[in-house]
Amino acid sequence: MSLERLNPASLSPPRGFSHAVTATGGRLVLLAGQTGLDRHGRIVPGGLPAQFERALTNLLTALAATGGTPSHLARVTVYTTDVAAYRARSAELGAIWRRLAGRDYPAMAVIGAVRLWDEEAVVEVDGIAVVP
């Protein structure tokens, strides 16, 4: 199984994502959206950074249950109820990403949402991985 991250020179240089990811071999793993819920079903306190860290940890926990690692992520979508806050905290959120998932960036998108399923949630993360 291999993932190849492609970033054409004719596109703006990516920061914290890859423009394209190709996958060869392996199992396709579809990861459900994860919010900042703790193991008791409560949103963690601390606002966007704390919720992002918990949501990403939850996503990576689900991925690990399939035998996958962060490097197997091919695509991640981040939904947020406050895009301006997400942009303003992007350096902090990027540091959280690198600490938990490393620098093998998947193809990514950040999408603004009016609200998420968990009413107190300000961020949700889902993904697609290819696991050997």
C-alpha positions as CSV (number, residue, x, y, z in Angstrom):
1,M,0.0,0.0,0.0
2,S,1.2,3.5,-0.8
3,L,0.0,7.0,-0.7
4,E,1.6,9.6,-2.9
5,R,1.1,13.3,-2.1
6,L,1.2,15.5,-5.1
7,N,1.6,19.3,-5.1
8,P,2.0,20.7,-8.6
9,A,4.3,23.7,-8.9
10,S,1.6,25.6,-10.9
11,L,-0.6,25.7,-7.8
12,S,-0.2,27.8,-4.7
13,P,2.2,26.1,-2.3
14,P,0.1,24.1,0.2
15,R,0.4,24.8,4.0
16,G,-0.9,22.0,6.2
17,F,-2.5,20.0,3.4
18,S,-1.7,18.3,0.0
19,H,-3.3,19.2,-3.2
20,A,-3.8,15.6,-4.3
21,V,-3.2,12.2,-2.8
22,T,-3.2,9.0,-4.8
23,A,-3.6,5.6,-3.2
24,T,-2.4,2.2,-4.4
25,G,-3.4,-1.1,-2.8
26,G,-4.8,-1.4,0.7
27,R,-8.2,-1.2,2.3
28,L,-10.4,1.9,2.0
29,V,-11.4,3.1,5.4
30,L,-14.2,5.7,5.8
31,L,-14.0,7.6,9.1
32,A,-17.2,9.1,10.6
33,G,-17.2,12.7,11.6
34,Q,-15.8,13.2,15.1
35,T,-16.3,16.2,17.4
36,G,-14.8,17.2,20.7
37,L,-16.8,14.6,22.6
38,D,-15.0,12.9,25.5
39,R,-15.5,9.3,26.4
40,H,-18.6,10.2,28.4
41,G,-20.3,11.9,25.5
42,R,-19.6,15.5,26.7
43,I,-17.9,18.2,24.6
44,V,-14.5,19.1,26.1
45,P,-14.1,22.6,27.6
46,G,-11.6,25.0,26.1
47,G,-13.1,26.2,22.9
48,L,-11.9,25.6,19.4
49,P,-8.3,24.4,20.0
50,A,-9.4,21.9,22.7
51,Q,-12.3,20.6,20.6
52,F,-10.1,20.3,17.5
53,E,-7.5,18.3,19.5
54,R,-10.2,16.0,20.9
55,A,-11.9,15.6,17.5
56,L,-8.6,14.7,15.8
57,T,-7.7,12.4,18.6
58,N,-11.1,10.7,18.3
59,L,-10.6,10.4,14.5
60,L,-7.1,8.9,15.0
61,T,-8.5,6.5,17.6
62,A,-11.1,5.2,15.1
63,L,-8.4,4.9,12.5
64,A,-6.1,3.0,14.8
65,A,-8.9,0.5,15.5
66,T,-8.7,-0.4,11.8
67,G,-4.9,-0.9,12.0
68,G,-4.3,2.5,10.4
69,T,-1.9,5.4,11.4
70,P,-2.1,9.1,10.6
71,S,0.1,8.5,7.6
72,H,-2.7,6.4,6.0
73,L,-5.0,9.4,5.9
74,A,-5.7,10.3,2.2
75,R,-8.5,12.9,2.8
76,V,-9.8,14.9,5.8
77,T,-12.6,17.4,5.9
78,V,-12.9,19.8,8.8
79,Y,-16.3,21.4,9.5
80,T,-16.4,24.5,11.7
81,T,-19.1,26.8,12.9
82,D,-16.7,29.7,12.9
83,V,-14.3,29.9,9.9
84,A,-12.9,33.2,11.0
85,A,-11.9,31.8,14.4
86,Y,-10.4,28.7,12.6
87,R,-8.3,30.9,10.4
88,A,-7.2,33.1,13.3
89,R,-6.1,30.0,15.3
90,S,-4.7,28.1,12.2
91,A,-1.1,28.2,13.5
92,E,-2.2,26.7,16.9
93,L,-4.4,24.1,15.1
94,G,-1.6,23.3,12.8
95,A,0.7,22.6,15.7
96,I,-1.9,20.3,17.2
97,W,-2.2,18.5,13.9
98,R,1.6,18.0,13.6
99,R,1.9,16.8,17.2
100,L,-0.9,14.2,16.7
101,A,-0.7,13.3,13.1
102,G,2.7,14.3,11.8
103,R,3.6,16.0,8.5
104,D,2.2,13.5,6.0
105,Y,-0.6,15.8,5.1
106,P,-3.8,14.4,3.4
107,A,-5.9,16.3,0.9
108,M,-8.0,18.6,3.1
109,A,-10.9,21.0,3.1
110,V,-12.3,23.3,5.8
111,I,-16.0,24.0,5.4
112,G,-18.1,26.5,7.4
113,A,-21.3,25.1,8.9
114,V,-24.2,26.8,10.6
115,R,-24.2,24.1,13.3
116,L,-23.0,20.6,13.9
117,W,-24.8,17.5,15.2
118,D,-23.4,18.0,18.7
119,E,-24.9,21.4,19.5
120,E,-22.0,22.6,21.6
121,A,-19.4,21.5,19.0
122,V,-17.6,24.2,17.0
123,V,-15.5,21.7,14.9
124,E,-16.0,18.2,13.4
125,V,-13.4,16.2,11.5
126,D,-14.0,13.2,9.2
127,G,-11.7,11.3,6.9
128,I,-10.8,8.7,4.4
129,A,-7.8,6.5,4.8
130,V,-6.1,3.7,2.8
131,V,-4.8,1.0,5.2
132,P,-2.5,-1.9,4.2
